[in-house]
């Protein structure tokens, strides 16, 4: 389904998953045309086209050069975050997250197996059976706002969303909750951090991978009033009683800064981030440090005993100030010379933070995109294609998904899981 070297070369497993999911349903429609049930076909065809459109638009954008380059870079960052963890967790074969654009104002992660009928255009589903058909994503999806396509630094938030998929696909939820529960927090604060645990874990992973640049990008997003995963900033709320799924902005910045420091990234002394994390009236500084250490200390049983730093830091401390130096090189008109997608994008983000005018004038974003794409290995994603002995099991899983789709189409209703 994907030509070697073509724009969909990296998406074979995702295309196979969609093909298996819908192929059985299309075959069933053909049967109904000949066995006396033709009256049921029009509504089914409309809804199957609508479900397919969810995937079609995401793949077709990769045929358009201007969008393909950005989405290819986004996919690389998602894979760099997600791939090592899933391989170590023994969860192969797993399709990687697919990044796409959406009308939402903030990035969002849609989990494997989750319902997605609410992501389809309003009014597009014609039958209850069609609604049930969109009840199970065959692979994880990450949506980013269209505006991100013209501002490369914002792409670092993809690492946060990909970390949610690590949590889901590696089954880390219980271990994340346990680490927060065992952290040295006051009893009345433990419940708050327990509610924020999944989002805190995602922030820590993104900061470990991308370094201080992630906190800088996050500070810009939070300052604009748009939180990640579609959550808006809360104005006029007593942060000590913050009830959202994310920690308050001040806590998130402190958490990200602490995680980057514990992972061995060089400190960039970002004044805006420091102002957000070290204010005298901060009630979250010590708590965020404790939670960061809880996630960063020791290995994870769900990740074969590796720590997050061992798993996710591509530009290790031995590389010195690779990312800050890369930012300076980008601003001087050269390549960053960072050795990873996260490193190049972090360098570009720091370059923008340091000198926005020079960033635009020297086309840092476009050059960083080219640098990331030059780092990609040819062929399918490393480790993404299962061994031959697993191919039958992999295909069988998708055919089972196709049969589940048929069962949903045959049902009078159908439960969905958001």
N, C-alpha and C positions, 0 to 999 in steps of 0.2 A: 504493500500500500504506500510505501515511501521510497522514493528513488534515492539510491546511494549518492551522497553529496548534495542532495536537493534540500529545499527549505524545511522539509519534514523528516529529515534523516534521523533526528534525535527523538522522534515521537512514535516510533514503531509500536512499542508496547501499549501506548495510549490509543493509537488508531486501532490496534488489534482488539483492545478492550471494548471500544465503541462498536466496532464491526460485529463482534460476537454478541454484544448486548442487543443490538437492533436487528441483526441478521435473522435470528430465529423468529422475531416478531414479523418481519417482512414475509418470511416463508409462510407463516400462519395466515397472513392476509391473502396470499395467493390461494391457499386451501379454501378459505371462506368464499372466494369468488366462484368456486366450482361445486360446493357441497350444499347450496341452498341458503347460505347465510350472507349473501352478497349485500343485503341491506345494512349489515353492520359495518361494512368496509369503509364508507366515506368518512365517518367520524374518526375511525381508527387511523386512517391514512393522514388526516389533518393533524391529529395529535402526535403521530410518529414523526411527521415532518417538523412539528414544533419542537419536540424533544431533540431531534437531530440538529435543529438550528442552533441549539445551545452549544453544541460541539463544533458545528460547521463554521460559525463565525469566528471561533477561537483559532481554528486551524487555517482558515482562509486568510486571516490577517497576516499570517506568516508567509504568504505569497507576495505581500506588498513590502518592498524593500524598506521603506521608512519605518514601518511598524515591526517588520521582522527583526531588524537589528536590535531594537530595544527589547523586544520580547525574548530574543535569543539570549541576551545578556541577563535578563530577569530569570529565565529558566536555568541559566548556569549558576546564578547565585542560589536559587532554590535547591538545585541539585547538590551544590557544594555544602549546603547546610544539612540537607536531608539524607543524601546518599550514604555517607559514612555510617551514620547512626543505624539506618535500616539494615545495611549489610552486616554490621556487627551484631545486631539483635537477632540475626538468623531469620529475618522475616522475608527473604527472597522467595519467589519473585514478587516484587511490588512495583507498580508503575509510579514514577515520580510525580510531584505536583506539576500542574500545567498552569502557567501564569497567563492571565488575560486582562483586558480592560473592562471596566464596568462604569455605570452611572453613579455609583456610590461615591461619597466624598472622602472615604478612607479605605485603606486596604482591608480585605476580609479573607479569611481562610474558610473553605468549605470542605468538610471532612469526607474521606472515603466512606461510602455507604450512607451519606446523609441525603436528605430530601432536597430537591432543587426546583420544585415547581414554582416557588416564589421568586426564583431568579429568571423565569421566563417572562416575556412581555405580558403585561396585564391583559386579561381577557383572551389569551391565546389558547388555553386548554378548553376543549369543547365537550368533553365527556368526563364523568367521574373516573372511568377507567384510565383516561389519559392522565388525570392527576396522579393516580396511583403509579402510572408508568414512570413518572419523574420522581420516584421516591427513593432512588438509590444511586448515588454517584459511583461509577466504576473506578475512579481514581481521584486523588485530592486535587482541588482547584484553589488557586490564589488569584483574587481579583484586586487590581489596583486602579485608582482613578485615572481617567484619560489625561489629566494634567501632568501626571508623572512622566508621560512620554516626552515632555519638553524640559524636564528637570531631573537629570540623572541622579543626583544625591539622594532624592527621596526613595530611590529604589532599595536602599539599605533596609527599609522596613519589610521587604520580602523575606529577609532572614528571620524576622520575628514570626511572620505567618508560617514559614516552613517549619519553625520550631514547634508550632502547634501540631503539625502533621507528624513530627517525631513523637510527640507526646501520645497522639492517637494511635499511630501504627506500631509503635514499640511498646504500648501498654504501660506507660510510665506514670499514669495518673495517681495510683496508690502510693508509689514511691515519692512522688512530688509532695503529696499531702503529708506523708509521714515525715519527710525532712522538715517541712514547716512546723508540724506539730511538735517535733523534737527540738526545734531551735530555741535558743535562749531568749524568748520573748515573754513579756509580762502576760499573764493569763488573759487579761481583758483585751490584749492586742492580738493574741494568737488566732482568735476567731476571724478578725479582719483579714489577716494575712492568709489564713486558710481559704477564705473566699477568693482572694486575689492570686492564689498559688499558681494556677495555670498561666495567667498573664505574666506573672513575675518570672516564671521559668522561661517563657518565650523572650522576655526582655533580656534575661541573663544570657541565653544562648546567642542572641543577636549581638550583644556586646562582646561576648567571648570571641565570636567569629570576626566581627568588624572593628573591634576596638573602640576607642573614644569617639570615633566618627559617628557611631550609631547614636550615642547620647547627644551629639551635636545636631544630628538630623531630627531626632526625637524632640529636642528642645524647640526646634523650628515648628514642627507639627503641632506640638502642644500649645505653643504661643499663638498659633493661628486659630486655636479653638477646636481643632479637629483631632480627636484621639484616634488611636488605631482600632481596627475591627468595628468601625462605625460608631464608636462611643464619643459623644461630644464632651468637651471640657465642662466642668461644673463651676459656675461662677456663683459666689455668694453662699457657698456651702461650707460648713465647718469641716475642714479636712479630717479632723479626728473622728468624725462620724460618717466618713465617705462610704457610700453604699454601692458604688458601681463595681463592675467586674474587674476593672483595672485598679491598681493602686493610684492614689492621687498623683498628679504630674510631678510634684516635688519629690515624692518617693520613687517614682520611676526613674527620674534622672539620677538620683543618688544610687539607686540599685544598679543601673547600667554603668555608671562610673566606677562603682566598687567592683563589679564583675570584670570590667576591662582591666582594671589594675591587678586584680587577683590572677588574671590569665597571663600577666606579664607584658601587656602592651605598654609601650612608652607613653607617658603622660604628655598630652598636647597643651595643657594649661588653657583650656577654653574658658574664657571669662564668663560668657553667658551661661554655660553649663554650671560653672562653679557658683555663680550667683543663685542658681536654682537649687543647688544641693547643699550649700553651706550657710544659708541664711541663719542668723542668730535665733530666730523664732521657729526654726525647723523642729518638728517633733518626730521626723522620720529618719533623720540621719543614722543614728545608732541602729534602729530597727532594720533599715534597708541593708546596712552593712552585715548584720547578723544573717539576714535571709540570703544575701549573696554568698556568704561563706557556707551556709548550709547546702546550697546547690553546688558550690565549687569544690568543697572538701570531699575527698574520698571518691571511689568509683561508684558507678550505678549498676545495680544487679541487672537491670533491663538492658544495659549496654555492655555486657560481658566484662563488667568490672572497671571500665575506663571512666575517667573523670571527664567533665565537659571540656576542660582545657586540653587534655590529651586527644580528644576527639575532634575539636573544632578550630583550634588555632593554627591557621596556615602560615602566618608570618610570626614565627616563634621568637622568643626573647633573644635567641642566638643571632637572629637577623638584625638586631639592633633597632634603630629608628627607621625601618624600611618604609613604613607608610608615611610618616611625616616627611622623610626625604623624597618619597615618591610625589607627594603633593608639591614640593618645591620644584621638582623636575618638570611636572606638568605645567606649572605656572611659567616656567622658563621656556616652554615650547617643546619639550622633549617627552619621551615616554616615562611613565612612573617607574618601570622596571620591577614592579612588584610581581610576585610569582603566582598569584592566585586571583580569582575573580573578586573575592572579598577585599583583597589588598588593593587592587586597582580602583575599585569603586570607593573604598574608604579614602584613598589618596585623593580621588576626585572630589569627594565630599569635603575633605579638609581644605582643598584648594579653593573651593567655592566659599567656605566659611572664612578663609583668610583674606581673599581678594576677589570679591564677586565680579568686579569690572574686568579684571584680568582673566578670570575664568571664562567670561563670555567672549572677550576680545580674542583670546588665543584658542577658542573652540575646544576647551578642555574636555567637555562632555563627549563630543563626537570622537575625539582622539582616544579617550578612555574606552569608549565602546569598541573601537577598532582594536585596541590592545587586548581587551577581554576576548574578543572573537578570535584573535590570533593565538590565544592560549588554549583554545579548545582542541581536544584530540579528535582525529577523524573517526568516523563511524558512529555506532550507537553508543549510548552512555556506558562508561566503564562499569562493568558488573551488572548492567541493566538487563542484558539478555540472559535468561536462565540456561543452564546446562541442558543438553538434549534429554537427559533422563527426567528432567523436571518439566519439559515442554508440554507433555501430555497433561500433566496435572495443572499447569498454568492455563492451557486452553480449556480444560474441563471446568475450571473455576469460572471462566468467562461464559462458557455455554450454560453453566448452572445459573449465572446471572441472567442470561437470555431467557431461560425457562422461567425464572422468577418474574421477569418482565411479562411474559405471556400469562402467567398466573394472575398478575396484577390486572392485565387487560381483560381477563375473563371474570374478574371479581365484580361484584356490585358496588363495592366501596374500596377500602384499602387504607391501612394505617401508614403513616409516614413518621419518620424520625428526623427532627430538625438538627 
